[in-house]
């Protein structure tokens, strides 16, 4: 690839697979790699350019694979290394690359490194992890809390020290200050890259530069030093994509990660548009009312910040977030219309769009009624903590049904057959009962389905350089129900207008947004003109090329 050629991942549409919930090939109720292979034709038809594959490494599954006990082997419930190699080859034949989930802020406490580290204070790998003496009262070294609830320190009686875990106690944090640890990570990454993976999505990568003694967990003083070393030792010169999950990323520091001269990553996942909807005290368990103006302000701010350099990751949902149509649309009365609207406005922005499995045909939140239906360690921890603090169980469950990670983890609804076409056995987590009406098989047959809409958007991205490279200009930023923008490149304009609401709307259109041209896509039929006054149906969205 020459220096003047745009990287392939800028015009690609990405698709995230959460393997446990994607497709089960052997009837054990757990999705697996052969199941993924069986759906590659479906993904190729959708227009997917690369798959972000959530962890399939060997793991005790305390956090569904984000606690890794062997970085160079596959969890038996998912398959074998031979299965993985076949996935790489079969995907490559269809023009799809496989991007691994790189989880290196922490490992499992069952990883050989940690087993050796906790063996004694003098162990060779003691400093692969973060150990501290107890406080004077014998308690944790400080009051740092885990993101999953409770103290971020667990006492190890055999050596008389506490180890750090910013997540579950079975996920001890790695000590990136140790160059020997970093060398092991570079070796492992190169092993996968040499095997043929298309890059890495890097889990909570903004935490690796932490300085615990100064109370810094995210965006630490050595973060970018480590990422630049990673680039030199593993990524440089390879035709791959890298995306870092960085909850602390801001428009001000985003270019440190992904600027053309940063020599770090291709792009980051930032979550400002997600976290701004959470309660200041109770977080996502008590969501704030939806505020379109605030959402637009954030989306537009990030488009502006990375307009000339860097690159945006575009997404509504992932394995940690609620279903897009349930969170931002209307999953009851206007499920199809609002799902298409959300796809339209996201995929036509500047950046690489990510589809989360099932989003492409409008899967919805789980709506569990009992805490026993939830499987996510974070949800269960916070239920215990908040109920003990006086929150009513039914109130917590209501919040969890909006924002729990399990909403995204119910099995993919492939068909209306028993087990939703996901499994012939007992699924590891309950299947959403609406699978008889909402499933991929039905969507593929319908030329007006959400799936067909996503496929059209993926094709437009391949066909129109304007969608990849065009300048972004927002319109009507203060309007409480309209999301509108235009894209501009080489004399062409792409105009996008959406009614983000369940009521019809008559809009007075500013002169600069009034156009006549080619109807590209719309969820209520074709529109080729925007006049001075625009009548919009509930959740209507369309795009015009002029």
Secondary structure, DSSP 8 states (H G I E B T S, - for coil): --TTS--GGGS--EEEE-GGGT--SSSSSS--HHHHHHTHHHHHHHT-SEEEE---EEE--TTTTSSEEEEEEE-TTT--HHHHHHHHHHHHHTT-EEEEEE--SB--TTSHHHHHHTT-TT-TTGGGB-EEE--TTSS-SS--B-TTSSBSEEEETTTTEEEE-SS-TTS-BB-TT-HHHHHHHHHHHHHHHHHT--EEEETTGGGTT-BGGGTB-SS-TTHHHHHHHHIIIIITT---EEEEE-TT--TTTHHHHHSTTT-S-SEEE--HHHHTTEETTTEEEEE----HHHHHHHHHHHHHHTSSSS-BEE-S--TTS--HHHHTS-SSSSHHHHHHHHHHHHHTSSSEEEEETTGGGT------SSGGG---HHHHHHHHHHHHTT--HHHHHHHHHHH-GGGGTS-----SSGGGGT-SS--SS---GGGGTS-HHHHHH-TTSHHHHHHHHHHHHHH-HHHHH-EEEEE-TT-SSEEEEEEEETTEEEEEEEE-SSS-EEEE--GGG--B-EEEEESSS---B--SEEEE-TT-EEEEE-
